[in-house]
Amino acid sequence: YRIDDPFMWGFKGFPITDSKLARWVLTAEDICFRNVFMSYMFRLGKCVPITRGAGIYQDHMNEALEVLSTGGWLHSFPEGKVAQDHQPIRRLKWGTASLIVRAPVTPIVLPIVHTGFEKVMPEKSFFGRRPPLPLCGKEIKIIVGEPVDFDLPGLKQVAAMIPQDTSFERKGWPTITPEGLDEAAQRWLYQKMSDKIQSAMESLRKTLLNLKQH
């Protein structure tokens, strides 16, 4: 069902044969971990299962946090959906921002945007369905942006001043974080960071569109 993550790292010069340097990736549990065989295969591929709808503080997110804590490379799709069009980057899920905040050492955040995979595995091309195998001879473009910097101490200081709001309490969220941020402050912080990442990704998307036109 998904080919963009494993295939996009096969570009020239990337150390695909070194498992220690390979990325970890957040993966939809209902798609990639449906049985024992698939679970074993995707676990070998350094995939972390994420349960959709279970929130950003679910147990598997703690596993992803451990990857960052040991200096590992963690890849995520912050939109949380499959896109086969060229519309603007959609609102990002808060999971990526929460991992950045909770990591003991703030990780380097690199925005990446790609295009062309929608032609390699189109949703409706083979009798109205996905083709049984990826299509060959398609052009894929990948662009990597500059690191996205966050002034976490400053953002947390502003977030701490957000008025408390209990009307949006979410199951599983800590009432107060170790930094003293209540749920309203956490929501503000994660949204602010997600907006910045989204802006960086949208800028890259427009750059890709300009490249395709020339």
C-alpha positions as a printed NumPy array, in Angstrom:
array([[  0.   ,   0.   ,   0.   ],
       [  2.829,   2.412,   0.747],
       [  5.984,   2.676,  -1.325],
       [  7.089,   6.257,  -0.763],
       [  8.944,   5.636,   2.471],
       [ 11.144,   2.638,   1.56 ],
       [ 11.647,   3.622,  -2.084],
       [ 12.511,   7.281,  -1.546],
       [ 15.716,   6.39 ,   0.297],
       [ 17.176,   4.56 ,  -2.694],
       [ 18.647,   7.652,  -4.317],
       [ 22.308,   7.715,  -5.276],
       [ 24.767,   8.153,  -2.429],
       [ 22.401,   7.121,   0.351],
       [ 23.79 ,   4.338,   2.612],
       [ 20.926,   1.882,   2.091],
       [ 23.098,  -1.119,   2.966],
       [ 23.976,   0.106,   6.478],
       [ 21.146,  -0.864,   8.808],
       [ 22.58 ,   1.233,  11.634],
       [ 22.192,   4.396,   9.559],
       [ 18.752,   3.509,   8.204],
       [ 15.773,   5.516,   9.387],
       [ 13.036,   4.481,  11.76 ],
       [  9.563,   5.41 ,  10.59 ],
       [  6.143,   5.876,  12.16 ],
       [  3.799,   3.401,  10.443],
       [  0.027,   2.887,  10.511],
       [ -0.64 ,  -0.21 ,  12.606],
       [ -3.902,  -1.08 ,  10.834],
       [ -2.13 ,  -1.219,   7.464],
       [  1.344,  -2.596,   8.102],
       [  0.822,  -4.74 ,  11.213],
       [ -2.296,  -6.691,  10.309],
       [ -0.814, -10.145,  10.908],
       [  2.253, -11.878,  12.327],
       [  4.092, -12.026,   8.999],
       [  3.564,  -8.345,   8.184],
       [  4.462,  -7.333,  11.732],
       [  7.732,  -9.273,  11.536],
       [  8.585,  -7.839,   8.12 ],
       [  7.89 ,  -4.221,   9.04 ],
       [  9.647,  -4.558,  12.365],
       [ 12.734,  -5.69 ,  10.459],
       [ 12.274,  -2.561,   8.369],
       [ 12.57 ,  -0.428,  11.529],
       [  8.918,   0.579,  11.572],
       [  7.193,   1.811,  14.729],
       [  3.464,   0.919,  14.742],
       [  1.151,   3.831,  15.431],
       [ -2.499,   3.257,  16.305],
       [ -4.691,   5.774,  14.527],
       [ -6.949,   7.65 ,  16.881],
       [ -5.024,   6.597,  20.004],
       [ -3.494,  10.032,  20.433],
       [  0.002,  11.452,  20.616],
       [  0.735,   9.985,  24.052],
       [  0.09 ,   6.349,  23.127],
       [  2.642,   3.701,  24.14 ],
       [  4.201,   3.387,  20.682],
       [  4.988,   7.089,  20.68 ],
       [  7.167,   6.383,  23.697],
       [  9.036,   3.867,  21.562],
       [  9.548,   6.554,  18.923],
       [ 10.784,   8.875,  21.653],
       [ 13.391,   6.287,  22.647],
       [ 14.69 ,   6.316,  19.06 ],
       [ 15.243,  10.073,  19.283],
       [ 16.731,   9.747,  22.752],
       [ 19.505,   7.51 ,  21.392],
       [ 20.251,   9.818,  18.456],
       [ 18.331,   7.756,  15.908],
       [ 16.818,   9.075,  12.702],
       [ 13.018,   9.029,  12.887],
       [ 10.965,   9.666,   9.751],
       [  7.312,  10.643,   9.958],
       [  4.534,  11.753,   7.625],
       [  3.065,  14.577,   9.73 ],
       [  0.002,  15.018,   7.508],
       [ -1.065,  11.525,   8.558],
       [ -2.81 ,  10.847,   5.243],
       [ -2.053,   9.699,   1.714],
       [ -2.043,  12.522,  -0.834],
       [ -2.121,  11.879,  -4.58 ],
       [ -2.671,  15.428,  -5.69 ],
       [ -0.762,  18.699,  -5.672],
       [ -2.851,  20.586,  -3.177],
       [ -1.239,  22.656,  -0.409],
       [  0.192,  20.818,   2.582],
       [ -2.654,  19.962,   4.918],
       [ -2.866,  20.639,   8.639],
       [ -0.234,  18.565,  10.399],
       [ -0.887,  16.103,  13.176],
       [  0.613,  17.028,  16.534],
       [  2.59 ,  13.813,  17.063],
       [  5.755,  15.089,  15.395],
       [  5.747,  18.301,  17.429],
       [  5.16 ,  16.397,  20.659],
       [  8.18 ,  14.163,  20.003],
       [ 10.38 ,  17.206,  19.362],
       [  9.28 ,  18.765,  22.642],
       [  9.641,  15.585,  24.711],
       [ 13.039,  14.514,  23.332],
       [ 15.824,  14.996,  25.916],
       [ 17.949,  16.627,  23.21 ],
       [ 16.086,  18.673,  20.603],
       [ 16.451,  16.73 ,  17.327],
       [ 17.414,  18.192,  13.955],
       [ 14.17 ,  18.626,  12.023],
       [ 14.542,  18.304,   8.239],
       [ 11.448,  18.924,   6.097],
       [ 11.24 ,  16.686,   3.015],
       [  8.747,  16.881,   0.161],
       [  8.502,  14.516,  -2.797],
       [  6.426,  14.152,  -5.924],
       [  6.009,  11.401,  -8.487],
       [  5.054,   8.49 ,  -6.26 ],
       [  1.412,   9.126,  -7.127],
       [  2.365,   7.989, -10.65 ],
       [  4.341,   4.986,  -9.447],
       [  1.392,   3.654,  -7.432],
       [ -1.728,   5.561,  -8.528],
       [ -4.882,   5.003,  -6.53 ],
       [ -7.087,   4.343,  -9.571],
       [ -5.335,   3.073, -12.679],
       [ -5.773,  -0.702, -12.817],
       [ -9.502,  -1.313, -13.37 ],
       [-10.179,   1.517, -10.96 ],
       [ -7.762,   0.172,  -8.356],
       [ -4.083,   0.36 ,  -7.469],
       [ -1.779,  -1.556,  -9.813],
       [ -0.582,  -4.913,  -8.388],
       [  3.046,  -3.762,  -8.655],
       [  4.746,  -0.338,  -8.746],
       [  4.877,   1.154, -12.233],
       [  8.311,   1.701, -13.778],
       [  9.684,   4.6  , -15.804],
       [  8.123,   7.332, -13.661],
       [ 10.009,  10.458, -12.625],
       [ 10.33 ,  11.089,  -8.891],
       [ 11.564,  14.329,  -7.382],
       [ 12.695,  14.684,  -3.768],
       [ 13.676,  17.951,  -2.138],
       [ 15.188,  18.331,   1.328],
       [ 14.919,  21.693,   3.041],
       [ 17.014,  23.449,   5.615],
       [ 16.657,  22.423,   9.278],
       [ 13.669,  23.945,  11.038],
       [ 14.842,  25.695,  14.199],
       [ 12.722,  26.011,  17.325],
       [ 13.293,  28.274,  20.301],
       [ 11.804,  25.728,  22.685],
       [ 12.604,  27.621,  25.916],
       [ 10.928,  30.738,  24.511],
       [  7.94 ,  28.824,  23.137],
       [  7.43 ,  27.003,  26.434],
       [  7.575,  30.296,  28.307],
       [  4.837,  31.764,  26.123],
       [  2.802,  28.535,  26.28 ],
       [  2.867,  28.634,  30.078],
       [  0.953,  31.939,  29.912],
       [ -1.951,  30.455,  27.922],
       [ -5.162,  30.494,  30.029],
       [ -6.238,  27.067,  31.207],
       [ -9.125,  25.579,  29.23 ],
       [-10.76 ,  22.318,  30.373],
       [-13.329,  22.195,  27.558],
       [-10.91 ,  20.331,  25.269],
       [ -9.508,  17.753,  27.664],
       [ -8.046,  14.799,  25.769],
       [ -7.803,  11.26 ,  27.062],
       [ -4.289,  10.177,  27.902],
       [ -2.765,  13.645,  28.023],
       [ -0.705,  14.503,  31.109],
       [ -2.43 ,  17.065,  33.3  ],
       [  0.875,  18.815,  33.809],
       [  4.107,  18.115,  31.914],
       [  7.514,  18.054,  33.678],
       [  7.978,  21.628,  32.43 ],
       [  4.753,  22.663,  34.163],
       [  2.614,  22.983,  31.01 ],
       [ -1.065,  22.128,  31.334],
       [ -3.111,  20.747,  28.451],
       [ -4.034,  24.153,  27.002],
       [ -0.359,  25.11 ,  26.944],
       [  0.563,  21.815,  25.297],
       [ -2.056,  22.297,  22.574],
       [ -0.811,  25.815,  21.843],
       [  2.816,  24.672,  21.742],
       [  2.189,  21.704,  19.451],
       [  0.05 ,  23.764,  17.082],
       [  2.626,  26.562,  16.91 ],
       [  5.405,  24.117,  16.065],
       [  3.257,  22.212,  13.578],
       [  2.418,  25.459,  11.785],
       [  6.122,  26.228,  11.391],
       [  6.885,  22.778,   9.983],
       [  3.865,  23.011,   7.684],
       [  5.077,  26.378,   6.377],
       [  8.523,  24.932,   5.613],
       [  6.977,  21.958,   3.803],
       [  4.643,  24.184,   1.789],
       [  7.598,  26.304,   0.689],
       [  9.351,  23.142,  -0.523],
       [  6.203,  21.99 ,  -2.317],
       [  6.044,  25.257,  -4.263],
       [  9.743,  24.901,  -5.137],
       [  9.04 ,  21.437,  -6.527],
       [  6.179,  22.783,  -8.62 ],
       [  8.481,  25.436, -10.077],
       [ 11.051,  22.76 , -10.929],
       [  8.417,  20.711, -12.762],
       [  7.43 ,  23.729, -14.865],
       [ 10.977,  24.297, -16.147]])
